[in-house]
Amino acid sequence: MSDRFGRPPPPAPSGHPTGAAGGDPVRVMVVDDSAVIRGLLTRALEGDSEIRVVASVGDGQMAVNALQRNSLDVIVLDIEMPVMDGLTAIPKLLAVAPQVKIIMASTLTLRGADISMRCLSAGAADYIPKPTSTREIGGADAFKRELVSKVKALGAAARRAGSRTRGELRPLNPVPAAFLKREPPPVTLRPAPAVGSVGQVKPDVIAIGSSTGGPQALFEVLAHLKTGVTQPILITQHMPATFTTILAEHITRQCGLNAQEAKDGEPVVSGRCYIAPGDFHMLVTQRAGANVISLTKDPPENFCRPAVDPMMRSILRAFGGRKVLACILTGMGQDGLKGCTDVVNAGGTLIAQDEPSSVVWGMPGAVAQAGICSAVLPLKEIGPYIRKFASRAA
């Protein structure tokens, strides 16, 4: 059986595992109305031996049809297309394959960011900023690295969730059953006073870090914090400029919080939610005895700017360890591990999202497995936990 490009299936997995699941390569569909862009994306993806593009189509309806015929892990989906656009296609694709991971390819414009946020709310797992020209896609190493890393991480997550979609055609290489049944690694929790107990210190600030899958997780968590929580909330979500502006607007609208993209020099006050702007690290510094926001263009950390680690370090210096409640949500990599370790060692409290509810258990997995968390919780339990911790502590 060959794929839509006429290529034969790859050989069965040997004793040397490759790909997202320790077996065959991540299976991807590219959806874009430009044949040139589809070709460039395909070449960028297949430059990595652990990725295989098995379908390439020009609109959302063709994508739905192709998904019914193919077993896929990840879909790279354009937003603006004829016949059926990306936003309209998302629920239809997920109806066919509920656990397939969708990455939106979005332009870096206010309109593109707004639609991307709506796509994430509709079920897309992540997005990638789409270069404005074919030359940028063909020659931008940073774009290729980001695309490949996200596809591989989400492909692994799709398979861990048992999401190898079964269409009418036989999948090329089934994922090893042992991989799909893999148990989450053991997590050792750090002892902490019970929420609301006499020994618990009420935090002065709440700090949250997130990345892949983060916007959806933030909406869920922050919706629980609009009442009963007076502490300032500082959030570093890995996003480019423009996207963070729209993220703040969506948090305000969906969660009922006073959320805004942080501005350099503004005071950190109670009842406000500060979002790190894209391409700036967000820090807290002290000026004239008051805590204020400081935005810097210091080098990226963990390949990210904004990054969680510098935010956590600065909050520790400004507020003192025992006054910090930190939270790490779904995301790739391990940004936040070093900063949160410092917070916890200084007496602060850290909670993290658990693996089953995370889109990618990279960042929360790193802190959970380091043994520095007081709680590792399903996403739906994190907001209530933070609210109770922040509002009822002694």
C-alpha positions as CSV (number, residue, x, y, z in Angstrom):
1,M,0.0,0.0,0.0
2,S,1.4,3.4,-0.9
3,D,0.5,6.9,0.4
4,R,-0.9,9.8,-1.6
5,F,2.6,10.6,-2.9
6,G,3.0,7.1,-4.3
7,R,5.6,6.1,-1.8
8,P,5.7,2.6,-0.3
9,P,5.2,2.2,3.4
10,P,8.4,2.3,5.5
11,P,9.7,-1.0,6.9
12,A,8.4,-2.4,10.1
13,P,10.1,-1.1,13.2
14,S,13.3,-2.9,14.1
15,G,15.1,-3.2,17.4
16,H,16.3,0.4,17.0
17,P,13.3,2.6,17.7
18,T,12.7,5.9,16.0
19,G,9.9,8.4,15.8
20,A,7.6,9.8,18.4
21,A,6.5,6.5,19.8
22,G,9.7,4.5,19.7
23,G,8.4,3.0,16.4
24,D,7.4,4.5,13.0
25,P,7.7,8.2,12.2
26,V,5.2,10.8,13.3
27,R,2.5,10.8,10.6
28,V,1.6,14.3,9.5
29,M,-0.9,16.0,7.2
30,V,-0.1,19.5,5.8
31,V,-3.1,21.7,4.9
32,D,-2.6,24.9,3.0
33,D,-4.2,26.4,-0.1
34,S,-0.8,27.2,-1.5
35,A,0.9,24.3,-3.2
36,V,4.2,26.0,-2.9
37,I,3.8,26.5,0.9
38,R,2.7,22.9,1.2
39,G,5.8,21.7,-0.6
40,L,8.1,23.9,1.5
41,L,6.5,22.7,4.8
42,T,6.7,19.1,3.6
43,R,10.4,19.4,2.9
44,A,11.0,21.1,6.2
45,L,9.3,18.4,8.1
46,E,10.7,15.4,6.1
47,G,14.2,16.8,6.7
48,D,13.8,14.9,10.0
49,S,13.8,11.2,9.6
50,E,11.3,10.8,12.5
51,I,8.6,12.7,10.6
52,R,6.6,11.5,7.6
53,V,4.1,13.6,5.7
54,V,1.4,11.2,4.5
55,A,-1.1,13.7,3.1
56,S,-0.9,17.2,1.7
57,V,-4.2,19.0,0.8
58,G,-5.5,22.5,-0.1
59,D,-8.5,23.2,2.1
60,G,-10.3,22.1,5.3
61,Q,-12.9,19.9,3.5
62,M,-10.1,18.0,1.7
63,A,-8.4,17.6,5.1
64,V,-11.5,16.1,6.7
65,N,-11.8,13.6,3.7
66,A,-8.1,12.7,4.0
67,L,-8.3,12.2,7.7
68,Q,-11.0,9.6,7.2
69,R,-8.7,7.7,4.9
70,N,-5.4,7.9,6.9
71,S,-4.0,7.3,10.3
72,L,-2.5,10.5,11.5
73,D,-0.8,12.0,14.6
74,V,-0.5,15.7,13.7
75,I,-2.1,18.1,11.3
76,V,-0.4,21.4,10.3
77,L,-3.4,23.5,9.4
78,D,-3.6,26.9,7.7
79,I,-6.3,29.3,8.8
80,E,-7.4,31.2,5.7
81,M,-8.4,28.8,2.9
82,P,-11.2,28.5,0.3
83,V,-14.0,26.0,0.6
84,M,-13.5,25.4,4.3
85,D,-11.2,27.5,6.5
86,G,-9.1,26.2,9.4
87,L,-11.3,27.4,12.2
88,T,-14.4,25.7,10.6
89,A,-12.4,22.6,10.0
90,I,-11.1,22.0,13.5
91,P,-14.3,20.6,15.1
92,K,-14.9,18.4,12.0
93,L,-11.4,17.0,12.1
94,L,-11.7,16.3,15.8
95,A,-15.0,14.6,15.3
96,V,-13.2,12.2,13.0
97,A,-10.1,11.8,15.2
98,P,-10.7,13.2,18.6
99,Q,-7.1,13.0,19.8
100,V,-5.2,14.0,16.7
101,K,-3.1,17.1,17.4
102,I,-3.7,20.2,15.3
103,I,-1.0,22.9,14.9
104,M,-2.3,26.2,13.4
105,A,-0.1,28.0,10.9
106,S,-0.9,31.7,11.7
107,T,0.3,35.0,10.4
108,L,1.8,37.4,13.0
109,T,-1.0,40.0,12.8
110,L,-3.7,41.0,15.2
111,R,-6.3,39.3,13.1
112,G,-4.2,36.2,12.8
113,A,-3.5,36.1,16.5
114,D,-7.2,36.5,17.4
115,I,-8.3,33.7,15.0
116,S,-5.5,31.5,16.4
117,M,-6.8,32.0,19.9
118,R,-10.2,31.1,18.8
119,C,-8.7,28.0,17.1
120,L,-7.0,27.0,20.3
121,S,-10.3,27.4,22.2
122,A,-11.9,25.2,19.5
123,G,-9.5,22.4,20.2
124,A,-6.2,23.1,18.3
125,A,-3.2,22.0,20.4
126,D,-0.7,24.7,19.3
127,Y,0.2,27.2,16.7
128,I,3.2,28.2,14.7
129,P,3.9,31.7,13.4
130,K,3.7,31.5,9.7
131,P,6.5,33.4,7.7
132,T,5.2,36.0,5.4
133,S,7.0,34.7,2.3
134,T,8.0,31.4,0.8
135,R,11.6,32.6,1.0
136,E,11.3,32.8,4.8
137,I,9.9,29.3,5.1
138,G,12.6,27.9,2.8
139,G,15.5,29.6,4.5
140,A,14.5,30.2,8.1
141,D,16.3,27.6,10.3
142,A,14.5,28.9,13.4
143,F,11.1,28.3,11.8
144,K,12.0,24.8,10.7
145,R,13.4,23.9,14.2
146,E,10.2,25.2,15.9
147,L,8.0,23.4,13.4
148,V,9.8,20.1,13.7
149,S,10.1,20.2,17.5
150,K,6.4,20.9,17.9
151,V,5.3,18.2,15.5
152,K,7.5,15.6,17.2
153,A,6.4,16.6,20.7
154,L,2.7,16.6,19.8
155,G,3.1,13.4,17.8
156,A,4.5,11.7,20.9
157,A,1.7,13.2,23.0
158,A,-0.9,11.9,20.5
159,R,0.4,8.4,20.6
160,R,0.7,8.4,24.4
161,A,-3.0,9.2,24.5
162,G,-3.6,6.2,22.2
163,S,-4.7,8.6,19.5
164,R,-3.5,6.7,16.4
165,T,-6.7,7.4,14.5
166,R,-8.1,4.4,12.6
167,G,-9.4,5.3,9.2
168,E,-10.5,3.0,6.4
169,L,-6.9,2.2,5.5
170,R,-4.7,0.0,7.6
171,P,-2.2,2.1,9.5
172,L,1.3,1.6,8.2
173,N,3.1,0.6,11.5
174,P,1.0,0.2,14.6
175,V,2.4,1.8,17.7
176,P,3.8,-0.7,20.2
177,A,1.2,-1.6,22.7
178,A,3.7,-1.2,25.5
179,F,4.2,2.4,24.6
180,L,0.5,3.2,24.6
181,K,0.1,1.6,28.0
182,R,3.1,3.4,29.5
183,E,2.5,4.3,33.1
184,P,3.3,7.9,34.1
185,P,6.7,8.1,35.9
186,P,6.6,8.2,39.7
187,V,6.3,11.6,41.3
188,T,7.5,12.4,44.8
189,L,5.7,15.4,46.4
190,R,7.3,17.9,48.7
191,P,5.6,18.1,52.2
192,A,3.6,21.2,52.6
193,P,1.1,22.6,55.2
194,A,-2.5,21.7,54.3
195,V,-4.4,24.4,52.4
196,G,-5.9,26.7,55.0
197,S,-3.9,25.3,57.9
198,V,-2.3,27.5,60.6
199,G,1.2,26.6,59.3
200,Q,0.5,27.8,55.8
201,V,1.8,31.2,54.7
202,K,-0.6,33.3,52.6
203,P,1.1,34.1,49.3
204,D,1.6,37.7,48.1
205,V,1.9,36.8,44.5
206,I,0.9,34.0,42.1
207,A,3.3,33.1,39.2
208,I,2.3,30.8,36.3
209,G,4.4,29.4,33.5
210,S,3.1,27.6,30.4
211,S,3.8,26.8,26.8
212,T,2.3,24.3,24.4
213,G,-1.3,23.9,25.2
214,G,-1.0,26.8,27.7
215,P,-3.7,29.2,26.5
216,Q,-6.4,26.5,26.9
217,A,-5.0,25.6,30.3
218,L,-4.8,29.2,31.4
219,F,-8.5,29.8,30.5
220,E,-9.5,26.8,32.6
221,V,-7.3,27.8,35.6
222,L,-8.0,31.5,35.6
223,A,-11.7,31.2,35.4
224,H,-11.6,30.0,39.0
225,L,-9.7,33.0,40.2
226,K,-12.0,35.9,39.4
227,T,-13.4,35.8,42.9
228,G,-11.6,35.2,46.2
229,V,-8.1,35.9,44.9
230,T,-6.6,39.4,45.4
231,Q,-3.0,38.7,44.8
232,P,-1.4,39.9,41.5
233,I,-1.0,37.1,39.0
234,L,2.1,37.0,36.7
235,I,2.0,34.8,33.7
236,T,4.8,33.8,31.2
237,Q,3.3,32.0,28.3
238,H,5.7,31.1,25.4
239,M,4.2,33.3,22.6
240,P,5.3,35.8,20.1
241,A,4.5,39.5,20.2
242,T,0.9,40.3,19.1
243,F,-0.3,36.9,20.3
244,T,0.3,37.9,23.9
245,T,-1.8,41.1,23.4
246,I,-4.7,38.9,22.2
247,L,-4.1,36.4,24.9
248,A,-4.6,39.1,27.6
249,E,-7.8,40.2,25.9
250,H,-9.2,36.7,25.8
251,I,-8.4,36.1,29.4
252,T,-10.2,39.3,30.4
253,R,-13.2,38.4,28.3
254,Q,-13.4,34.6,29.1
255,C,-12.2,34.6,32.7
256,G,-13.5,37.9,34.1
257,L,-10.0,39.0,35.3
258,N,-8.3,42.3,34.8
259,A,-5.7,40.9,32.4
260,Q,-3.3,42.9,30.3
261,E,0.0,42.7,28.6
262,A,2.6,43.9,31.0
263,K,4.2,47.4,30.5
264,D,7.7,48.3,31.6
265,G,7.7,50.4,34.8
266,E,4.1,49.8,35.8
267,P,3.4,48.9,39.5
268,V,2.5,45.3,40.5
269,V,-0.8,45.8,42.2
270,S,-3.4,43.5,43.7
271,G,-6.2,42.1,41.5
272,R,-4.4,42.4,38.2
273,C,-3.1,39.7,35.9
274,Y,0.1,40.5,34.0
275,I,1.0,38.7,30.8
276,A,4.7,38.7,29.6
277,P,4.8,40.4,26.2
278,G,6.1,38.4,23.3
279,D,9.9,38.7,22.8
280,F,10.5,40.3,26.3
281,H,11.4,38.7,29.6
282,M,9.0,39.9,32.3
283,L,10.7,40.6,35.6
284,V,9.7,42.2,38.9
285,T,12.1,44.7,40.4
286,Q,11.9,47.2,43.3
287,R,11.8,50.9,42.7
288,A,11.4,53.4,45.6
289,G,10.2,50.5,47.8
290,A,7.5,49.3,45.3
291,N,7.4,46.3,43.1
292,V,7.2,47.2,39.4
293,I,7.4,45.4,36.1
294,S,10.6,45.4,34.2
295,L,10.7,44.2,30.6
296,T,14.1,43.1,29.2
297,K,15.6,41.9,26.0
298,D,18.2,39.8,27.8
299,P,19.2,36.7,25.9
300,P,16.6,33.9,25.6
301,E,16.7,31.2,28.3
302,N,15.8,27.6,27.5
303,F,15.5,28.9,23.9
304,C,12.6,31.2,24.9
305,R,11.9,34.9,25.4
306,P,9.8,35.4,27.4
307,A,11.0,32.6,29.6
308,V,9.6,31.4,33.0
309,D,13.0,31.0,34.8
310,P,13.9,34.7,34.9
311,M,10.4,35.6,35.9
312,M,10.5,33.2,38.8
313,R,13.9,34.4,40.0
314,S,12.9,38.0,40.0
315,I,9.6,37.3,41.8
316,L,11.6,35.5,44.5
317,R,13.9,38.5,44.9
318,A,11.0,41.0,45.1
319,F,8.6,39.1,47.3
320,G,10.7,36.6,49.2
321,G,10.4,32.9,48.9
322,R,7.6,32.1,51.4
323,K,5.3,34.6,49.8
324,V,5.3,33.0,46.3
325,L,2.8,30.4,45.0
326,A,4.1,29.1,41.6
327,C,2.4,27.0,39.1
328,I,3.7,25.2,36.0
329,L,1.2,24.2,33.3
330,T,1.5,22.2,30.1
331,G,4.4,22.9,27.8
332,M,7.5,21.6,25.9
333,G,11.0,21.6,27.4
334,Q,11.9,22.3,31.0
335,D,11.6,26.1,31.3
336,G,10.7,27.0,34.9
337,L,12.6,24.1,36.5
338,K,15.6,26.2,37.7
339,G,13.5,29.2,38.8
340,C,10.9,27.1,40.6
341,T,13.7,25.2,42.4
342,D,15.0,28.4,43.8
343,V,11.5,29.5,44.8
344,V,10.8,26.2,46.6
345,N,14.2,26.2,48.3
346,A,13.4,29.6,49.6
347,G,10.2,28.4,51.2
348,G,7.7,29.0,48.4
349,T,5.0,26.6,47.1
350,L,4.9,25.0,43.7
351,I,2.1,23.0,42.0
352,A,2.1,21.5,38.5
353,Q,-0.3,20.0,36.0
354,D,-0.4,16.2,35.8
355,E,0.6,14.3,32.7
356,P,-2.9,13.0,31.6
357,S,-4.3,16.5,31.4
358,S,-1.3,18.1,29.8
359,V,-1.0,18.6,26.0
360,V,2.8,18.1,26.5
361,W,4.2,17.0,29.9
362,G,7.6,18.6,29.4
363,M,7.6,21.7,31.7
364,P,5.3,20.3,34.4
365,G,6.9,16.9,34.2
366,A,10.3,18.4,34.8
367,V,9.3,20.1,38.1
368,A,7.1,17.1,39.1
369,Q,9.9,14.6,38.7
370,A,12.4,16.9,40.4
371,G,10.4,16.4,43.6
372,I,9.8,20.1,44.3
373,C,6.0,20.2,43.9
374,S,3.6,20.2,46.8
375,A,0.8,19.0,44.4
376,V,0.6,17.6,40.9
377,L,-3.0,17.9,39.8
378,P,-5.4,17.4,36.9
379,L,-6.0,20.7,35.1
380,K,-9.6,21.1,36.4
381,E,-8.4,20.9,40.0
382,I,-5.6,23.5,39.7
383,G,-7.8,26.6,39.7
384,P,-9.8,25.6,42.8
385,Y,-6.6,24.6,44.6
386,I,-5.0,28.0,43.9
387,R,-8.1,29.9,44.9
388,K,-8.3,28.0,48.2
389,F,-4.6,28.3,48.9
390,A,-4.6,32.1,48.1
391,S,-7.9,33.1,49.8
392,R,-8.0,30.9,52.9
393,A,-4.4,30.7,54.0
394,A,-3.5,31.9,57.5
